[in-house]
Amino acid sequence: MPSSPKFFHARQSSPNRRSTTLIVSGCLIFGLAGFLFGIVSLSRPIKCLRGEPRSVRVVWERGSGGNAGGGSSDGNKRHKVMGFVGIQTGFASVGRRQSLRKTWMPSDPQELQRLEEATGLAFRFVIGRTNDRSKMLELKKEIAEYDDFIQLDIEEEYSKLPYKTLAFFKAAYALFDSEFYVKADDDIYLRPDRLSLLLAKERTHSQTYLGCMKKGPVFTDPKLKWYEPLSHLLGKDYFLHAYGPIYALSADVVASLVALRNNSFRMFSNEDVTIGSWMLAMNVKHENNQALCSPDCTSTSVAVWDIPKCSGLCNPEARLLELHQKESCSKSPTMEPDE
């Protein structure tokens, strides 16, 4: 590299000539420096600049009893958002995640950031852990590529969904300062813009349990998928509770869940029933919204899935792509036009 430019003092006898020489010398020095800098820059690999990583692994202090003493492995502070959407997923759902990233949830980190800024919502896949090293390695690669996960320090197993759900709400509360916390499955088609409007609606009750509400018979046959071993505590029919594919809890409700110890909750076999039972013990407002369980895309649908045939979309990998091709699903206005 050329040395730093030096200052030359002109003699009184030839000021014009000295000034011209100084200017020419300075131009040559800066020109040569720029040329050399360009060569060095081109010889180095170009790296894309990215912001702070979105993915985070959440662990809990062993002595806290699952209380609010958890935190992220990188010490992140709580991020302020209007709503946090945790998309529950598993190790066998790689195809579902890929389909989601081709539809309503952008795969590109910058596009995801633009969606989050436009809606006031944050979106992350939520997954636990497994003892299968090969699966954990594949997950690590996926996280490095897409940076859209929250990893929970809990075994990923279908029979433990109620425990994972509680861990999710506690982790989400620790990471995000949000007005609503949304639990969503990875096999539904979602309109983030309409979900944002729904969550932003003015409410008089600070403790809200928002979902597509239902009642139904308690399954007592062990051969059935939705069998409930604790059916003797429930009677013949379930109480009012939200369908499992998507529902939301307001910040005050989640704060109450975080304040309690894990072993103080009764866990039923089914996650949606478990959450519903906790809501009965709290002074919450049950807000029923059928737009969260629409069987097809409409001008008002927020979440679309194949109710009642499947608890989500049937064949979700293909159906997600199929729905996204429909103009009524992906391109219809956020709000119904005024007549």
C-alpha positions in Angstrom: 0.0 0.0 0.0 1.2 3.5 -0.7 2.4 5.5 2.3 0.2 8.1 3.8 0.1 11.3 1.8 2.6 13.9 2.9 2.1 17.7 3.0 4.6 19.8 0.9 5.0 23.5 1.7 5.4 25.6 -1.5 8.2 28.1 -1.9 7.3 31.7 -2.4 9.3 31.9 -5.6 7.0 29.5 -7.6 3.6 29.0 -5.9 1.6 27.9 -9.0 4.1 25.2 -10.0 4.3 23.8 -6.5 0.5 23.8 -6.1 0.1 21.9 -9.4 2.7 19.3 -8.4 1.0 18.8 -5.0 -2.4 18.2 -6.6 -1.1 15.8 -9.2 0.9 13.8 -6.6 -2.1 13.6 -4.3 -4.4 12.3 -7.1 -1.8 9.7 -8.1 -1.5 8.5 -4.5 -5.2 8.2 -3.9 -5.8 6.6 -7.3 -3.2 3.9 -6.7 -4.6 3.3 -3.2 -8.1 2.8 -4.7 -6.7 0.5 -7.4 -4.9 -1.7 -4.9 -8.0 -1.8 -2.5 -10.2 -3.0 -5.4 -7.9 -5.8 -6.2 -7.7 -7.0 -2.6 -11.5 -6.8 -2.3 -12.1 -8.8 -5.4 -9.7 -11.5 -4.3 -11.8 -12.2 -1.1 -15.0 -14.2 -1.0 -18.2 -12.1 -0.9 -20.4 -12.7 2.2 -24.0 -11.7 2.6 -24.7 -9.7 5.6 -27.4 -11.0 8.0 -28.9 -9.6 11.1 -29.0 -11.3 14.5 -29.9 -15.0 14.3 -33.6 -15.8 14.8 -33.2 -19.4 15.9 -32.6 -20.1 19.5 -32.3 -23.1 21.8 -34.2 -22.8 25.1 -33.0 -24.6 28.2 -34.3 -24.6 31.8 -32.5 -24.3 35.0 -32.8 -27.7 36.7 -33.4 -26.3 40.1 -36.3 -24.1 39.0 -38.9 -26.8 38.8 -39.9 -25.6 35.3 -40.7 -22.2 36.6 -40.0 -18.9 34.9 -36.3 -19.4 35.4 -35.6 -20.5 31.9 -33.7 -18.7 29.3 -32.2 -19.0 25.8 -28.7 -20.4 25.3 -27.5 -17.1 23.8 -29.0 -14.9 26.4 -31.4 -13.0 24.1 -33.6 -10.3 25.6 -37.4 -10.3 25.2 -38.4 -8.9 21.8 -41.5 -6.7 21.6 -44.1 -7.9 19.1 -47.9 -7.9 18.9 -48.1 -11.6 18.5 -45.8 -14.6 18.5 -46.7 -17.6 16.4 -45.1 -20.9 17.4 -45.5 -23.5 14.6 -45.4 -26.8 16.3 -43.4 -29.3 14.3 -41.5 -32.6 14.6 -38.5 -34.5 13.2 -40.7 -36.4 10.7 -42.2 -33.1 9.4 -39.4 -31.9 7.1 -41.7 -32.1 4.1 -44.4 -30.0 5.8 -41.9 -27.3 6.7 -40.6 -27.2 3.2 -44.2 -26.8 1.9 -44.9 -24.1 4.4 -41.7 -22.2 3.3 -43.0 -22.3 -0.3 -46.4 -20.9 0.7 -47.4 -18.4 3.5 -44.1 -18.5 5.5 -41.1 -17.2 3.5 -38.0 -19.3 3.4 -35.7 -16.3 2.8 -34.7 -14.6 6.2 -35.1 -11.1 4.7 -38.6 -11.9 3.3 -39.6 -13.4 6.7 -38.4 -10.2 8.4 -40.5 -8.1 6.0 -43.5 -10.2 6.8 -43.0 -9.9 10.5 -42.5 -6.1 10.2 -45.7 -5.8 8.1 -47.9 -7.9 10.5 -46.3 -7.2 13.9 -46.1 -11.0 14.3 -43.1 -13.2 14.8 -43.0 -16.8 13.4 -40.8 -19.7 14.4 -41.0 -23.5 14.1 -41.0 -25.1 17.6 -39.3 -28.5 18.0 -37.9 -30.5 20.9 -35.0 -32.9 21.0 -34.3 -36.6 20.2 -31.6 -39.1 21.1 -31.2 -39.9 17.4 -27.9 -38.1 16.4 -28.6 -38.3 12.7 -31.9 -36.4 13.1 -30.3 -33.8 15.3 -27.6 -33.3 12.7 -30.2 -32.8 10.0 -32.0 -30.4 12.2 -28.8 -28.4 12.8 -28.3 -28.1 9.0 -31.9 -26.9 8.5 -31.5 -24.3 11.3 -28.3 -23.1 9.7 -30.0 -22.7 6.3 -33.3 -21.1 7.3 -32.8 -19.7 10.8 -36.5 -20.0 11.8 -36.6 -22.3 14.9 -37.0 -22.4 18.6 -35.6 -25.6 20.1 -37.1 -26.8 23.4 -35.2 -28.8 25.9 -37.9 -31.5 25.9 -38.2 -34.9 24.2 -40.1 -34.6 20.9 -42.8 -37.3 21.2 -46.5 -37.3 20.3 -47.5 -38.7 23.7 -45.8 -35.7 25.4 -47.5 -32.9 23.4 -49.2 -31.4 26.5 -45.7 -31.1 28.1 -44.2 -29.6 24.9 -47.1 -27.1 24.7 -46.5 -25.9 28.2 -42.7 -25.7 27.5 -43.5 -23.7 24.4 -45.6 -21.1 26.1 -43.0 -20.7 28.8 -40.2 -20.3 26.3 -42.2 -17.9 24.1 -42.9 -15.8 27.1 -39.2 -15.7 28.1 -38.2 -14.7 24.6 -40.9 -12.4 23.4 -42.9 -9.5 25.0 -46.1 -10.2 23.1 -49.7 -9.3 23.5 -50.8 -12.8 22.2 -49.0 -16.1 22.0 -50.3 -18.3 19.2 -49.9 -22.1 19.1 -50.3 -23.4 15.5 -49.6 -26.7 13.9 -47.4 -27.2 10.8 -50.3 -28.6 8.7 -52.6 -25.6 8.4 -52.8 -22.9 5.8 -52.5 -19.5 7.5 -53.2 -15.9 6.4 -50.7 -13.9 8.6 -52.3 -10.6 7.6 -55.7 -11.6 8.8 -54.4 -13.2 11.9 -52.7 -9.9 12.7 -56.0 -8.0 12.4 -57.7 -10.5 14.6 -55.1 -10.2 17.4 -55.1 -6.4 17.1 -58.8 -6.2 17.8 -59.7 -4.1 20.8 -60.9 -6.2 23.8 -62.2 -5.3 27.2 -61.0 -8.5 28.8 -57.2 -8.8 29.4 -57.3 -12.6 29.8 -58.4 -14.0 26.4 -58.5 -17.6 25.2 -59.0 -17.3 21.4 -59.8 -20.2 19.1 -62.4 -22.2 17.2 -64.3 -23.6 20.2 -65.9 -27.0 20.4 -67.5 -29.6 22.6 -67.8 -33.3 22.1 -67.9 -36.8 23.6 -65.0 -38.1 25.7 -63.4 -41.1 24.1 -63.2 -44.0 26.6 -62.2 -46.8 24.1 -58.4 -47.5 24.3 -58.5 -48.5 20.6 -59.5 -45.0 19.5 -56.9 -42.3 18.6 -58.3 -39.7 20.9 -58.6 -42.1 23.9 -58.5 -40.3 27.3 -57.2 -42.5 30.2 -58.5 -39.9 32.7 -62.0 -40.0 31.2 -63.5 -40.7 34.7 -62.5 -37.2 35.7 -64.3 -35.6 32.7 -67.6 -37.3 32.4 -69.3 -38.1 29.1 -68.7 -34.8 27.3 -65.8 -32.4 27.1 -66.1 -28.9 28.3 -65.8 -25.9 25.9 -62.3 -25.7 24.5 -60.4 -24.7 21.3 -59.5 -27.0 18.5 -55.8 -27.9 18.6 -54.5 -26.8 15.2 -54.5 -23.2 16.2 -55.4 -21.1 19.2 -54.1 -18.0 21.0 -53.6 -17.0 24.7 -53.2 -13.4 25.7 -50.2 -12.2 27.6 -51.9 -12.2 31.0 -53.0 -15.8 30.6 -49.5 -17.0 29.6 -48.0 -15.0 32.5 -50.2 -17.0 34.9 -49.0 -20.3 33.3 -45.4 -19.3 33.5 -45.8 -18.5 37.2 -46.9 -22.0 38.1 -44.7 -25.1 38.5 -45.0 -27.9 35.9 -46.0 -30.5 38.5 -49.0 -28.3 39.6 -50.7 -28.9 36.2 -52.9 -31.9 35.4 -51.9 -33.3 32.0 -54.6 -35.1 30.0 -53.8 -37.3 27.0 -54.8 -34.7 24.4 -53.0 -31.3 24.3 -56.1 -29.2 23.3 -58.1 -30.7 26.2 -55.3 -30.1 28.6 -55.1 -26.4 27.7 -58.8 -26.1 27.8 -58.9 -27.6 31.3 -56.4 -25.0 32.5 -58.5 -22.3 31.1 -61.5 -23.5 33.2 -59.4 -22.8 36.3 -58.7 -19.2 35.2 -60.9 -16.2 34.7 -60.5 -16.1 31.0 -62.8 -15.0 28.2 -63.5 -17.8 25.7 -63.5 -16.0 22.3 -64.9 -18.3 19.6 -63.9 -17.5 16.1 -64.8 -19.9 13.3 -62.4 -18.1 10.8 -59.7 -20.1 12.6 -61.1 -23.4 11.4 -62.3 -22.8 7.9 -62.5 -25.9 5.6 -61.7 -23.7 2.6 -60.3 -20.3 1.7 -62.9 -17.6 1.9 -62.8 -13.8 2.1 -62.6 -14.0 5.9 -60.8 -17.2 6.6 -57.7 -16.9 8.8 -56.7 -20.6 9.1 -57.7 -23.3 6.7 -57.6 -27.0 7.4 -59.7 -30.1 6.6 -62.2 -30.0 9.5 -63.6 -32.4 10.6 -62.0 -35.0 8.4 -58.5 -34.3 9.7 -57.0 -32.4 12.6 -55.2 -30.2 10.2 -54.8 -30.6 6.4 -55.1 -34.1 5.0 -51.9 -34.8 3.1 -50.5 -31.4 4.2 -47.4 -31.4 2.0 -49.4 -31.4 -1.2 -52.5 -29.5 0.1 -50.5 -26.5 1.3 -49.1 -26.1 -2.2 -52.5 -26.7 -3.8 -54.2 -24.1 -1.6 -51.5 -21.5 -2.2 -52.1 -21.7 -6.0 -55.7 -20.6 -5.4 -56.2 -16.8 -5.7 -58.8 -17.0 -3.0 -56.2 -18.3 -0.6 -53.0 -16.3 -1.3 -54.1 -13.2 -3.2 -57.5 -12.2 -1.8 -57.7 -8.9 0.1 -57.0 -8.8 3.8 -60.4 -7.4 4.5 -63.7 -7.8 2.7 -64.2 -4.9 0.2 -66.9 -2.4 1.2 -70.1 -2.8 -0.7 
